[in-house]
Amino acid sequence: METLLNLFVSIVSQPAILVSLIALLGLVLQKKKFSDVVQGTLKTFVGFLVLIGGAGLLANSLTPFAEMFQTALNTQGVVPSNEAVVAIALQQYGTPTALIMLVGMVVNILLARFTRFKYIFLTGQAMMYVSCLTAVILVGAGFSVSLPMILLGGLFEGTLLTVTPALCQPFMKQITGNDKVAMGHTGNIGYAASGFIGKVFGNKEKSTEDIKIPKSFGFLRDSTISIMILMSIVYVILALLAGTGYVEHELSNFINSSRNLYGWFRSGFTGCADGFRRNCASFPRNC
């Protein structure tokens, strides 16, 4: 009995395996074909490993970045990127994140079934962002990784993901012309606030869709390319402000260090984004 318990604990303590089992459970409950079950489970497992690998690259590039930022500007910087921050946090909080996400999905389904908020949240990567953020906040607040923490986090997440689409629904109905689809995103509260402000100060006859963007800048729609260009500029500027002496003493050659760091950041970010897509590919179907 103790051997089986230790085996179970060793399995659920591995986030990649745990998330894969959640995907497996959802696919089996939906009575998917055997090939779909295998494909969805393996994609989730591989996606989580890719995500962790990308997080390692990000960490390797962000550590020197933070040191250069502090040296150059004498202040502490932050990285406003869901993929970057969550990917790094998942290395330490992967298991509670997966369990909170599972409980949150169940709470979301129950609330949609028994309340007037008939919204099933289908955006898998957003669910993972919220789950990870909830886990980090609860641990930071002094909770230990335990059943009460998982249930509290799942209840919060499930309620948030059920109620917030309702805030945007009046505007979604205006845009789509029907009530068949809702907005499922972490920014729902901000979107709803923007909609209410727009109702007061906006002009429906004018739209951002009317703005003409030159085709020569179309390549910036690719987030990988735009992030690489932006971060290359930021790294080089920080390296210049920190001074060639500091960079070459702490890292290595000035130009090579800047180039390698933003290259690592770009590669890590791409890996994390791809990992999120692969990892969450099965969750929307599971809901």
C-alpha positions as CSV (number, residue, x, y, z in Angstrom):
1,M,0.0,0.0,0.0
2,E,2.8,2.4,0.9
3,T,4.5,1.6,-2.3
4,L,1.4,2.5,-4.3
5,L,1.0,5.7,-2.4
6,N,4.6,6.7,-3.0
7,L,4.1,5.9,-6.7
8,F,1.0,8.1,-6.8
9,V,2.7,11.0,-5.0
10,S,5.7,10.8,-7.4
11,I,3.4,11.0,-10.4
12,V,1.3,13.9,-9.3
13,S,4.4,15.8,-8.1
14,Q,5.6,15.9,-11.7
15,P,3.7,18.8,-13.4
16,A,4.2,17.5,-17.0
17,I,2.7,14.1,-16.1
18,L,-0.1,15.7,-14.0
19,V,-1.2,18.1,-16.7
20,S,-1.1,15.2,-19.3
21,L,-3.3,13.1,-17.0
22,I,-5.9,15.9,-16.8
23,A,-6.0,16.2,-20.6
24,L,-6.3,12.4,-20.8
25,L,-9.2,12.4,-18.4
26,G,-11.0,15.1,-20.3
27,L,-10.6,13.3,-23.6
28,V,-11.7,10.0,-22.2
29,L,-14.8,11.5,-20.6
30,Q,-15.7,13.0,-24.0
31,K,-15.4,9.6,-25.5
32,K,-12.9,10.7,-28.1
33,K,-11.3,8.2,-30.4
34,F,-8.3,6.3,-29.2
35,S,-6.0,8.1,-31.6
36,D,-7.3,11.5,-30.4
37,V,-6.8,10.5,-26.8
38,V,-3.2,9.5,-27.4
39,Q,-2.4,12.5,-29.6
40,G,-3.9,15.0,-27.1
41,T,-2.2,13.5,-24.1
42,L,1.2,13.3,-25.7
43,K,0.9,16.8,-27.2
44,T,0.1,18.1,-23.7
45,F,3.1,16.3,-22.2
46,V,5.5,17.5,-24.9
47,G,4.1,21.0,-24.7
48,F,4.8,21.2,-21.0
49,L,8.4,20.0,-21.5
50,V,8.9,22.6,-24.3
51,L,7.4,25.2,-22.0
52,I,9.9,24.4,-19.2
53,G,12.8,24.3,-21.7
54,G,11.8,27.8,-23.0
55,A,11.6,29.0,-19.4
56,G,15.2,27.9,-18.9
57,L,16.3,30.0,-21.9
58,L,14.3,33.0,-20.6
59,A,15.8,32.7,-17.2
60,N,19.3,32.6,-18.7
61,S,18.7,35.8,-20.6
62,L,16.6,37.7,-18.0
63,T,19.1,37.3,-15.2
64,P,21.9,39.3,-16.9
65,F,19.2,41.6,-18.3
66,A,18.0,42.5,-14.7
67,E,21.6,43.0,-13.6
68,M,22.3,45.4,-16.5
69,F,19.0,47.2,-15.9
70,Q,19.8,47.7,-12.3
71,T,23.4,48.9,-13.1
72,A,22.4,51.2,-15.9
73,L,19.3,52.8,-14.4
74,N,19.8,52.0,-10.7
75,T,16.3,50.6,-10.4
76,Q,14.6,47.2,-10.4
77,G,12.8,46.3,-13.6
78,V,10.0,43.8,-14.4
79,V,9.2,41.7,-17.4
80,P,5.5,42.4,-18.4
81,S,5.0,39.1,-20.4
82,N,2.6,36.4,-19.4
83,E,4.5,33.7,-21.2
84,A,7.9,34.7,-19.7
85,V,6.7,35.1,-16.1
86,V,4.4,32.1,-16.0
87,A,6.8,29.8,-17.7
88,I,9.5,30.6,-15.1
89,A,7.0,30.3,-12.2
90,L,5.8,26.9,-13.5
91,Q,9.2,25.4,-12.8
92,Q,8.5,25.8,-9.0
93,Y,4.7,25.9,-8.9
94,G,3.8,23.5,-11.7
95,T,1.9,20.9,-9.5
96,P,-0.4,23.4,-7.6
97,T,-1.0,25.2,-10.9
98,A,-2.2,22.0,-12.6
99,L,-4.4,21.0,-9.7
100,I,-5.9,24.5,-9.3
101,M,-6.7,24.5,-13.0
102,L,-8.4,21.1,-12.8
103,V,-10.6,22.3,-9.8
104,G,-11.3,25.6,-11.6
105,M,-12.5,23.7,-14.7
106,V,-14.9,21.7,-12.6
107,V,-16.2,24.8,-10.7
108,N,-16.7,26.6,-14.1
109,I,-18.7,23.7,-15.4
110,L,-20.9,23.4,-12.3
111,L,-21.5,27.2,-12.1
112,A,-22.5,27.2,-15.8
113,R,-24.8,24.3,-15.2
114,F,-26.6,25.6,-12.1
115,T,-26.5,29.4,-12.3
116,R,-27.6,32.0,-14.8
117,F,-24.0,32.5,-16.0
118,K,-24.0,30.0,-18.9
119,Y,-20.3,30.5,-19.8
120,I,-17.8,27.7,-20.3
121,F,-14.3,29.1,-20.4
122,L,-12.4,27.6,-23.4
123,T,-9.2,29.6,-23.5
124,G,-6.7,27.0,-22.2
125,Q,-3.6,29.2,-22.0
126,A,-5.5,31.9,-20.1
127,M,-6.7,29.3,-17.6
128,M,-3.1,28.3,-17.0
129,Y,-2.1,31.9,-16.5
130,V,-4.8,32.4,-13.9
131,S,-4.0,29.1,-12.2
132,C,-0.3,29.9,-12.0
133,L,-0.9,33.4,-10.7
134,T,-3.4,32.1,-8.1
135,A,-1.0,29.5,-6.9
136,V,1.9,32.0,-6.5
137,I,-0.4,34.5,-4.7
138,L,-1.7,31.9,-2.3
139,V,1.8,30.6,-1.5
140,G,3.0,34.1,-1.1
141,A,0.2,34.8,1.3
142,G,1.4,32.0,3.5
143,F,-0.6,29.0,2.3
144,S,1.1,25.7,2.1
145,V,0.5,23.5,-0.9
146,S,-2.4,21.5,0.5
147,L,-5.9,20.4,-0.3
148,P,-7.5,23.6,1.2
149,M,-5.2,25.8,-0.9
150,I,-6.1,23.8,-4.1
151,L,-9.8,24.0,-3.4
152,L,-9.7,27.7,-2.5
153,G,-7.6,28.5,-5.6
154,G,-9.9,26.4,-7.9
155,L,-13.0,28.0,-6.4
156,F,-11.6,31.5,-7.1
157,E,-10.5,30.6,-10.6
158,G,-13.7,28.8,-11.6
159,T,-15.8,31.7,-10.3
160,L,-13.6,34.3,-12.1
161,L,-13.7,32.5,-15.4
162,T,-17.5,32.0,-15.2
163,V,-18.5,35.6,-14.2
164,T,-16.0,37.8,-16.2
165,P,-17.3,36.7,-19.7
166,A,-20.7,38.0,-18.6
167,L,-19.2,41.5,-18.2
168,C,-18.2,41.6,-21.8
169,Q,-21.3,39.9,-23.2
170,P,-23.3,43.1,-24.0
171,F,-20.5,44.3,-26.2
172,M,-19.9,40.9,-27.7
173,K,-23.6,40.9,-28.8
174,Q,-23.2,44.2,-30.5
175,I,-20.1,43.1,-32.3
176,T,-21.2,39.6,-33.4
177,G,-24.9,40.3,-33.7
178,N,-25.9,37.2,-31.6
179,D,-25.6,35.7,-28.1
180,K,-23.9,32.5,-29.1
181,V,-20.2,33.3,-28.3
182,A,-18.6,35.0,-25.4
183,M,-15.1,36.5,-24.7
184,G,-12.9,34.2,-22.7
185,H,-9.7,36.1,-21.7
186,T,-7.7,37.3,-18.7
187,G,-8.4,40.9,-19.8
188,N,-12.2,40.6,-19.6
189,I,-12.5,43.2,-16.8
190,G,-10.4,45.7,-18.7
191,Y,-12.3,45.0,-21.9
192,A,-15.6,45.6,-20.1
193,A,-14.3,48.8,-18.5
194,S,-13.2,50.0,-21.9
195,G,-16.6,49.2,-23.4
196,F,-18.4,51.2,-20.7
197,I,-16.0,54.2,-21.2
198,G,-16.5,53.9,-24.9
199,K,-20.3,54.1,-24.5
200,V,-19.9,57.4,-22.7
201,F,-17.1,59.0,-24.7
202,G,-16.8,57.0,-27.9
203,N,-18.0,57.4,-31.4
204,K,-19.4,54.3,-33.1
205,E,-18.8,55.8,-36.5
206,K,-15.1,55.7,-36.0
207,S,-13.1,52.5,-35.6
208,T,-9.5,51.4,-35.3
209,E,-10.3,49.0,-38.2
210,D,-10.3,52.1,-40.4
211,I,-6.6,52.8,-39.6
212,K,-4.4,51.9,-42.6
213,I,-1.1,50.2,-41.8
214,P,1.5,50.2,-44.6
215,K,2.0,46.7,-46.0
216,S,5.8,47.1,-45.5
217,F,5.2,46.9,-41.7
218,G,3.1,43.7,-42.0
219,F,6.0,41.6,-40.7
220,L,5.5,43.2,-37.3
221,R,2.3,41.2,-36.9
222,D,4.5,38.2,-36.2
223,S,5.1,38.4,-32.5
224,T,8.3,36.5,-32.7
225,I,9.8,39.0,-35.1
226,S,8.5,42.1,-33.4
227,I,9.7,40.8,-30.0
228,M,13.2,40.0,-31.4
229,I,13.5,43.5,-32.9
230,L,12.3,45.2,-29.7
231,M,14.4,43.2,-27.3
232,S,17.5,43.6,-29.5
233,I,17.2,47.3,-29.2
234,V,16.5,47.2,-25.5
235,Y,19.5,44.9,-24.8
236,V,21.9,47.0,-26.8
237,I,20.7,50.3,-25.2
238,L,21.1,48.7,-21.7
239,A,24.5,47.4,-22.5
240,L,25.6,50.9,-23.7
241,L,24.2,52.5,-20.5
242,A,25.8,49.9,-18.3
243,G,29.1,50.4,-20.0
244,T,31.3,48.2,-22.1
245,G,33.6,47.6,-19.2
246,Y,30.8,46.2,-17.0
247,V,29.4,44.0,-19.8
248,E,32.7,42.6,-20.8
249,H,33.8,42.0,-17.2
250,E,30.5,40.4,-16.1
251,L,29.6,38.6,-19.4
252,S,32.0,38.6,-22.2
253,N,32.5,40.5,-25.5
254,F,30.1,43.5,-25.6
255,I,28.5,43.0,-29.0
256,N,28.3,39.2,-28.7
257,S,26.8,39.4,-25.2
258,S,24.0,41.7,-26.3
259,R,23.3,39.7,-29.4
260,N,23.3,36.3,-27.5
261,L,21.1,37.6,-24.7
262,Y,18.3,38.9,-26.9
263,G,18.7,35.8,-29.0
264,W,18.2,33.6,-26.0
265,F,15.2,35.7,-24.9
266,R,13.6,35.4,-28.4
267,S,14.2,31.7,-28.5
268,G,13.0,31.2,-24.9
269,F,9.9,33.3,-25.5
270,T,9.1,31.4,-28.7
271,G,9.6,28.1,-26.9
272,C,7.3,29.1,-24.1
273,A,4.6,30.4,-26.5
274,D,4.8,27.1,-28.5
275,G,4.7,25.1,-25.3
276,F,1.6,26.9,-24.1
277,R,-0.2,26.3,-27.4
278,R,0.8,22.6,-27.4
279,N,0.1,22.2,-23.7
280,C,-3.4,23.7,-23.8
281,A,-4.4,22.4,-27.1
282,S,-6.6,19.7,-25.5
283,F,-8.1,21.7,-22.7
284,P,-10.7,23.7,-24.7
285,R,-12.1,20.5,-26.1
286,N,-12.2,19.0,-22.7
287,C,-14.4,21.8,-21.4
